Amino acid sequence: MKRTVLLMSCLLILQTGNMIAGNVNDESRRNTVNEVRVSAVPETQALTSSWVEAFRLDNPEAGINMVAGDESESADISIISDRTPGFDSKRDYWKIVVGRDVLVPVMDASDPYLESVLERGISPAEYASILTSDGKYSWGTMPGTGNRITVSAVIPEDDAALNAISAFAGIDPAMVRAVRFSAGDEIAAMDRKPGTIVFCRLADISTGTGTDFINGIIVIPVDINGNGRSDYFEQFYESYESFTRGVYIGKFPKSLCSNIYAVAPSVPAAGAPTEFVSYILADGQRLIASSGFTALAQGEGAARREALATASTAVIAGNEKPVFKAWLWVLAIITAVSAVAWMIYRLTRAGASEEEPLLIRIPTAFSPKSLVTPAGILYDRGHAWSFREKDGTVKVGIDDFLQHLTGSITRINMKVAGDKISKGEHLMSIVQNGKKLDIHSPVSGTIIGRNELLTYDTTILHSSPYDNGWVYSVEPDNWENESRLMSAAGKYAEFLREEFSRIKDFLAGMPGVNEARLACVVLQDGGELREGLLEEFGPEIWEEFQMRFIDSHM
């Protein structure tokens, strides 16, 4: 009887939810906004104007207009900086990063003193001495040699740059003795004399497309922890792409980075407001460099667009009341049905004495001992596995280690039957609320089938990663050779123990991960890791995990 009542209740709730959802969707379509008002602050005015004009050309049917500064409160979306006066007052506003303003210390590539700092970097404390030295700090001071040539520092003349550089060095702006230069004179500043360090904007030493450094200029590494050497987490200066990724994930000093935000009182409405922000995060990035700012790191725009899409699905354009009212009805019906079901259950169970057990959910943890590595399966160091069936086809999936780390997966982006795959190339993506990891293929061949169950039940990856949680069935092209590059269960278990230690080092070494936050994911009993620890972190940490624990093994 109890099951019958519960079944009838669930069916009634589902039917009611479907009817209301249909009405809400109809209301959403009727209320989609096709106009957007945009405002900017003085420092972002030129950039915002270029975005608005380009969006208008690409979307002539959308009504988009800039509003003057005194009307900015009426704007649907504002483009501002985190250094804009009053930014903190918008703490409760919806906001998304759309670009950056980054200050970097650089030297001429031909400078004879450059080599002495490239391997060790210069610490914030050393920059404090350089910026306040009155010409008394020499190139022999840092490496401990007898060189008496003075280290010269040159910085931009604007106060925003002065304040940022002073905060980075931990000194009062009034103490700075560095020479100041006007915008556009960055290259001339480096030609002053050998041994000159210039702080300038990243955009000013980037190519016109904003995708590479201009020739002849080198960014000086920052020795963040001041230990006189370049540690692993400080090694991201070798290319423009790796540098901007390092900025994105927080490796570069935050005091030298200013974020440009799209800000709104609430999540932008469906239609023109959302489409405009989505445009900024995609095609609009190519306009950033010409306005003196730095575009988002590679892949960052796509991740933020996905987060925007997720946030926007719950908003009815121009009017959120239908959604609110609809869910009030749903809650009321659920409450009423639950009350009736409870009364019926109590009546039918009258006189029964047995008690149902109380289930207590205990937070879980995992260690190398709890990881499963079945024999007979071959493992790839990019955390994918392969198993050859009797008919010669190969099943492919992700390993137990990875599913323990990610926590719940909201979606799996899969290829389709007939697609060709190559070892080491992109195979699939596992997604968690806009954050994702890209998995590389352990084999080459043709996909002949995929696990359709995963399209609507991703929990199978966690409950049965090596059985029901398989992802593809593949007709291999080069199994005999490629299988030799994979590991059997025993050897892979040893590798996972090493990965486990590296995960702890990874968490402890990440900038911004303090002891309190580390304690949330590393349990004190034997240093076990909390199940689904990556759920605790944002997309920038997922990007770094991708680079260190998946891409590095390819």
C-alpha positions in Angstrom: 0.0 0.0 0.0 2.8 2.4 0.9 4.5 1.9 -2.5 1.2 2.4 -4.3 0.6 5.7 -2.5 4.1 6.9 -3.1 3.9 6.0 -6.8 0.6 7.8 -7.3 2.0 10.9 -5.5 5.2 11.0 -7.7 3.1 10.6 -10.9 0.8 13.5 -9.8 3.8 15.7 -9.0 5.6 14.9 -12.2 2.5 15.6 -14.3 1.9 18.9 -12.5 5.6 19.9 -12.9 5.4 19.2 -16.7 2.3 21.3 -17.1 3.8 24.2 -15.2 7.1 23.9 -17.0 5.3 24.1 -20.3 3.5 27.2 -19.2 6.8 28.7 -17.9 8.6 27.9 -21.2 5.8 29.6 -23.2 6.0 32.6 -20.9 9.8 32.7 -21.4 9.5 32.7 -25.2 7.0 35.5 -25.1 9.2 37.6 -22.7 12.6 37.2 -24.4 14.3 40.6 -24.4 15.6 41.9 -27.8 17.1 45.1 -26.4 20.1 45.8 -24.1 21.5 49.0 -22.6 25.2 49.0 -21.9 27.3 51.4 -19.9 31.1 51.8 -19.3 33.5 53.6 -17.0 36.1 55.9 -18.6 38.9 53.3 -18.7 36.6 50.8 -20.5 34.7 53.3 -22.7 36.7 52.7 -25.9 36.6 48.9 -25.5 32.9 48.8 -24.7 32.1 51.0 -27.7 34.0 48.7 -30.0 32.1 45.7 -28.6 28.7 47.4 -29.0 29.4 48.5 -32.6 30.7 45.0 -33.6 27.7 43.3 -31.9 25.3 45.6 -33.7 26.8 44.8 -37.1 26.6 41.0 -36.4 23.1 41.3 -34.9 21.1 44.0 -36.7 17.8 42.8 -35.3 19.0 43.4 -31.7 18.6 46.8 -30.1 21.8 47.7 -28.4 22.7 51.1 -27.1 25.4 52.8 -25.0 24.1 54.9 -22.1 26.0 57.9 -20.7 27.8 57.8 -17.4 25.0 59.6 -15.5 22.5 57.0 -16.7 24.6 54.0 -15.9 22.3 52.9 -13.2 19.6 52.2 -15.8 22.0 50.0 -17.9 21.3 46.3 -18.2 25.0 45.5 -18.4 28.0 47.6 -17.3 31.6 47.0 -18.3 33.8 47.9 -15.4 37.1 47.1 -13.7 37.7 45.7 -10.2 39.6 48.9 -9.6 36.6 51.1 -10.6 35.5 53.2 -7.6 32.4 51.7 -6.1 33.2 48.2 -7.4 32.9 46.7 -3.9 29.4 48.1 -3.6 28.3 45.7 -6.4 29.3 42.7 -4.4 25.8 41.2 -4.7 25.6 41.9 -8.4 25.9 39.2 -11.1 29.4 39.5 -12.7 31.6 37.7 -15.1 35.3 38.3 -16.1 35.5 39.3 -19.8 39.1 40.6 -20.0 42.1 41.7 -18.0 44.6 44.6 -17.4 48.0 43.0 -16.5 51.2 44.8 -15.4 54.4 42.9 -16.1 58.1 43.5 -15.4 60.1 43.2 -18.6 63.6 43.7 -20.0 65.1 44.0 -23.5 66.1 40.5 -24.8 69.6 41.8 -25.5 70.2 43.3 -22.1 73.4 41.7 -20.7 71.9 41.4 -17.2 68.7 39.6 -18.3 70.2 36.1 -18.0 71.1 36.5 -14.3 67.4 36.8 -13.4 65.6 34.5 -15.8 66.3 31.3 -13.9 65.8 32.7 -10.4 63.3 35.5 -10.9 63.0 38.6 -8.8 61.0 38.5 -5.5 58.5 41.2 -4.4 60.9 42.1 -1.6 63.7 42.6 -4.0 61.4 44.8 -6.2 60.7 46.9 -3.1 64.4 47.6 -2.8 64.8 48.4 -6.5 61.8 50.7 -6.6 62.9 52.7 -3.5 66.7 52.5 -3.8 67.5 56.0 -5.2 70.0 54.3 -7.5 71.8 52.3 -4.8 70.6 48.8 -5.6 73.0 47.0 -7.9 72.9 44.0 -10.2 75.4 42.4 -7.9 73.1 42.5 -4.9 70.6 39.8 -5.9 73.0 37.0 -7.1 75.7 38.1 -4.5 78.4 39.1 -7.0 80.5 42.2 -7.0 78.7 43.9 -9.9 78.0 47.5 -9.0 75.9 48.5 -12.0 72.6 50.1 -10.7 69.3 48.3 -11.3 67.0 51.0 -12.9 63.2 50.7 -12.7 60.7 52.5 -14.9 56.9 52.4 -14.4 53.8 53.9 -16.1 52.9 57.4 -15.1 49.3 56.7 -14.3 48.3 56.4 -10.6 46.5 53.0 -11.1 49.7 51.4 -12.2 51.7 53.1 -9.4 49.2 51.8 -6.7 49.2 48.3 -8.2 53.0 48.0 -8.4 53.4 49.5 -4.8 50.9 46.9 -3.5 52.8 44.1 -5.3 56.1 45.2 -3.7 54.5 45.9 -0.3 55.5 49.6 -0.1 53.9 53.0 0.2 53.4 54.6 -3.3 55.1 57.7 -1.9 58.3 55.8 -1.4 58.6 54.8 -5.1 61.6 56.5 -6.8 61.3 54.9 -10.2 61.3 56.9 -13.4 57.8 57.3 -14.9 56.9 57.1 -18.6 53.9 58.0 -20.7 51.7 55.5 -22.5 53.2 54.4 -25.7 56.8 54.9 -24.6 57.4 51.4 -23.2 60.0 50.4 -25.8 61.9 53.7 -25.5 62.0 53.2 -21.7 63.9 50.0 -22.2 66.5 51.7 -24.4 67.5 54.0 -21.5 70.6 51.9 -20.5 71.5 48.3 -19.8 70.1 46.8 -16.5 66.7 48.6 -16.8 63.5 46.9 -15.7 60.3 48.3 -17.1 56.8 47.7 -15.7 54.3 47.9 -18.5 50.9 46.6 -19.5 50.9 43.1 -21.1 48.8 44.5 -24.0 51.6 47.0 -24.8 54.2 44.2 -25.4 51.7 41.9 -27.2 51.2 41.6 -31.0 48.3 43.3 -32.6 46.2 40.2 -32.3 47.0 39.9 -28.6 48.2 36.3 -29.0 52.0 36.5 -28.6 54.8 38.7 -27.2 56.4 41.1 -29.5 60.0 40.2 -30.5 62.9 41.4 -28.4 61.1 41.8 -25.1 61.2 39.2 -22.2 58.9 39.0 -19.2 60.9 38.6 -16.0 59.7 35.8 -13.7 58.4 36.7 -10.3 60.0 34.7 -7.4 56.7 34.6 -5.5 58.0 32.8 -2.4 61.3 34.6 -2.4 63.5 31.5 -2.2 65.9 32.6 -4.9 64.9 29.9 -7.4 62.2 29.1 -9.9 59.9 26.4 -8.4 57.6 24.3 -10.5 54.5 26.4 -10.0 56.4 29.5 -11.0 57.4 28.1 -14.4 54.9 29.5 -16.9 56.7 32.3 -18.7 58.0 30.3 -21.7 55.2 31.4 -24.1 52.3 33.9 -24.3 49.7 31.1 -24.0 51.3 29.5 -20.9 51.7 33.0 -19.3 48.1 34.0 -19.8 47.0 30.6 -18.5 49.2 31.2 -15.4 47.5 34.6 -14.9 44.1 32.9 -15.2 44.7 30.2 -12.6 46.3 32.6 -10.1 50.0 31.9 -10.4 50.9 35.5 -11.2 50.6 38.1 -8.4 47.0 39.3 -8.2 48.0 42.8 -7.2 49.4 43.2 -10.8 46.2 41.9 -12.4 43.0 43.8 -12.8 39.9 42.0 -14.1 37.4 43.6 -16.5 33.9 42.5 -15.7 30.5 42.5 -17.3 28.2 43.4 -14.4 24.4 43.3 -14.0 22.0 43.6 -11.1 21.0 40.0 -11.8 21.7 37.2 -14.4 21.3 38.8 -17.9 17.9 38.1 -19.4 17.5 35.7 -22.3 17.9 37.4 -25.7 20.0 40.4 -26.5 21.6 40.8 -23.0 22.8 37.2 -22.7 23.8 37.2 -26.4 25.9 40.3 -26.0 27.8 38.9 -23.0 28.3 35.6 -24.9 29.6 37.6 -27.9 32.2 39.4 -25.7 33.4 36.1 -24.4 33.9 34.7 -27.9 34.4 36.9 -31.0 34.7 40.1 -28.9 38.0 38.8 -27.4 39.8 39.8 -30.6 39.0 43.5 -30.0 40.5 43.6 -26.5 44.2 44.0 -27.5 43.6 47.1 -29.6 42.0 48.8 -26.6 44.9 48.3 -24.3 43.7 45.2 -22.4 44.5 41.5 -22.4 42.1 38.8 -23.7 41.1 35.8 -21.6 43.3 32.8 -21.6 42.8 30.1 -24.2 39.7 28.0 -23.3 38.7 30.4 -20.5 36.1 32.2 -22.7 34.4 29.0 -23.6 34.2 27.9 -20.0 32.7 31.2 -19.0 30.2 31.0 -21.8 29.1 27.7 -20.6 28.7 29.0 -17.1 26.7 31.9 -18.5 24.4 29.6 -20.4 23.8 27.5 -17.2 23.0 30.5 -15.1 20.7 32.0 -17.8 18.5 28.9 -18.2 16.7 29.6 -14.9 15.8 33.2 -15.8 12.7 34.3 -17.7 13.6 37.4 -19.7 12.2 40.7 -18.4 10.0 39.1 -15.8 10.9 36.5 -13.2 7.6 36.4 -11.5 6.1 33.6 -13.6 8.9 31.3 -12.6 8.5 32.2 -8.9 4.7 31.7 -9.0 5.1 28.4 -10.9 7.4 27.0 -8.3 5.2 28.2 -5.5 2.5 26.1 -7.1 4.8 23.2 -7.3 5.8 23.5 -3.7 2.2 23.8 -2.6 1.2 20.7 -4.5 4.1 18.7 -3.2 3.2 19.7 0.3 -0.4 18.8 -0.1 0.3 15.4 -1.7 2.9 14.6 0.9 0.4 15.4 3.7 -2.3 13.2 2.1 0.3 10.4 1.5 1.5 10.6 5.1 -2.1 10.4 6.5 -2.9 7.4 4.3 0.3 5.7 5.3 -0.3 6.3 9.0 -3.8 4.8 8.7 -2.6 1.7 6.8 0.3 1.3 9.2 -1.7 1.8 12.4 -0.7 -0.7 15.0 2.6 -1.6 13.4 5.4 -1.5 15.9 8.5 -2.0 13.9 10.8 1.1 13.3 12.7 1.8 10.2 16.4 2.3 10.6 17.9 5.8 10.6 20.4 6.2 7.8 23.4 8.5 8.5 25.5 9.7 5.6 29.1 9.9 6.6 31.5 12.0 4.5 33.7 9.6 2.5 37.4 9.8 1.7 39.8 7.8 -0.5 43.4 6.7 -0.5 45.6 4.6 -2.8 44.3 1.5 -1.0 40.7 2.2 -1.9 41.4 2.7 -5.6 40.3 -0.1 -7.9 42.6 -1.3 -10.7 41.1 -4.6 -12.1 43.5 -7.0 -13.7 43.2 -7.7 -17.4 42.6 -4.0 -18.2 45.4 -1.8 -19.7 45.7 1.7 -18.3 46.9 5.0 -19.9 48.6 7.6 -17.7 46.1 10.2 -18.9 43.6 8.3 -16.7 41.8 6.3 -19.4 41.6 2.5 -19.7 41.3 0.0 -22.5 40.0 -3.6 -22.6 40.2 -5.8 -25.6 37.1 -8.0 -26.1 37.1 -11.5 -27.6 35.9 -10.2 -30.9 38.9 -7.8 -31.2 37.0 -4.6 -30.4 38.3 -2.4 -27.5 36.2 -0.9 -24.7 37.5 2.5 -23.4 36.6 4.5 -20.3 38.1 6.6 -17.5 39.8 5.2 -14.4 38.6 5.0 -10.8 41.2 7.6 -9.6 39.7 10.4 -11.8 36.1 9.7 -10.8 37.0 9.9 -7.1 38.5 13.3 -7.7 35.9 15.0 -9.8 32.8 14.2 -7.8 29.4 14.4 -9.5 29.5 14.8 -13.3 26.7 16.7 -14.9 27.4 15.9 -18.5 29.7 13.9 -20.8 30.6 15.3 -24.2 31.0 12.2 -26.4 31.9 11.6 -30.0 29.5 9.5 -32.2 29.8 6.1 -33.9 31.9 6.4 -37.1 34.3 9.0 -35.8 38.0 8.3 -36.2 40.2 8.7 -33.1 44.0 8.8 -32.7 46.0 7.9 -29.6 46.7 11.1 -27.6 44.0 13.2 -29.2 40.8 14.5 -27.6 38.4 11.7 -26.9 35.7 13.1 -24.6 35.0 15.8 -21.9 33.6 15.2 -18.5 31.7 18.4 -17.3 30.6 19.6 -13.9 28.6 22.8 -13.9 30.7 24.5 -16.5 34.0 23.1 -15.4 35.5 20.3 -17.5 38.3 17.9 -18.1 39.3 16.7 -21.5 40.3 13.1 -21.8 42.7 11.9 -24.4 42.3 8.6 -26.3 44.6 5.7 -25.3 44.1 4.0 -28.7 43.7 4.8 -32.4 40.8 3.5 -34.4 37.1 4.0 -35.3 34.3 4.4 -32.7 31.7 1.7 -33.4 29.5 2.4 -30.4 29.1 4.5 -27.3 27.4 4.0 -24.0 24.1 5.8 -24.4 23.2 5.2 -20.8 25.8 8.0 -19.9 23.8 10.6 -21.8 21.1 10.6 -19.1 22.8 8.8 -16.1 26.4 9.9 -15.5 26.4 8.4 -12.1 27.4 5.1 -13.7 30.9 6.5 -14.1 31.2 6.5 -10.3 29.4 3.3 -9.4 31.0 1.1 -12.2 33.8 2.9 -14.0 35.2 -0.4 -15.5 32.0 -2.2 -16.2 28.7 -0.4 -16.9 30.5 2.9 -17.0 32.5 2.2 -20.3 32.3 5.1 -22.7 33.2 3.8 -26.2 33.6 0.6 -28.2 36.4 1.0 -30.7 37.7 -0.9 -33.7 41.4 -0.5 -33.1 43.9 0.4 -35.9 47.2 -0.3 -34.1 46.4 -2.3 -30.9 49.5 -4.5 -30.9 51.9 -1.5 -30.8 49.7 0.9 -28.7 48.9 -1.7 -26.1 52.6 -1.9 -25.3 52.6 1.7 -24.2 50.0 1.1 -21.6 50.4 -0.3 -18.1 49.0 -3.5 -16.5 47.1 -3.3 -13.2 50.1 -3.8 -10.8 52.3 -1.2 -12.5 49.4 1.3 -12.8 48.6 0.9 -9.1 52.2 2.1 -8.3 51.7 5.0 -10.7 48.5 6.0 -8.9 50.3 6.0 -5.5 52.7 8.6 -7.1 49.7 10.6 -8.5 48.1 10.6 -5.0 51.2 12.2 -3.5 51.4 14.7 -6.4 47.8 15.7 -5.8 48.7 16.7 -2.3 51.6 18.7 -3.5 49.4 20.3 -6.2 46.9 21.4 -3.6 49.4 22.7 -1.1 51.4 24.6 -3.8 48.4 26.4 -5.4 48.3 30.2 -4.8 45.3 31.1 -2.7 44.9 27.6 -1.2 45.3 28.3 2.5 45.4 25.8 5.4 41.7 26.2 6.1 40.7 25.4 2.6 43.3 22.6 2.3 41.8 21.0 5.4 38.4 20.8 3.6 39.8 18.4 1.0 42.7 16.7 2.8 41.5 14.7 5.8 43.8 14.6 8.8 43.5 10.8 9.4 46.4 9.6 7.4 46.1 12.4 4.9 43.3 10.8 2.9 41.6 12.9 0.3 38.0 13.9 0.5 35.8 12.3 -2.2 35.1 14.7 -5.1 37.7 17.2 -3.9 37.7 19.1 -7.2 34.1 20.2 -6.5 35.6 22.6 -4.0 37.5 24.6 -6.7 36.7 26.8 -9.7 37.5 26.3 -13.4 41.0 27.8 -13.0 42.0 24.9 -10.7 40.4 22.4 -13.1 42.5 24.0 -16.0 45.7 23.5 -13.9 44.7 20.0 -13.0 44.2 19.3 -16.7 47.6 20.6 -17.6 49.5 18.8 -14.8 47.7 15.4 -14.5 46.3 14.7 -17.9 48.0 16.8 -20.7 51.5 16.3 -19.1 51.3 12.5 -19.7 50.6 12.8 -23.4 
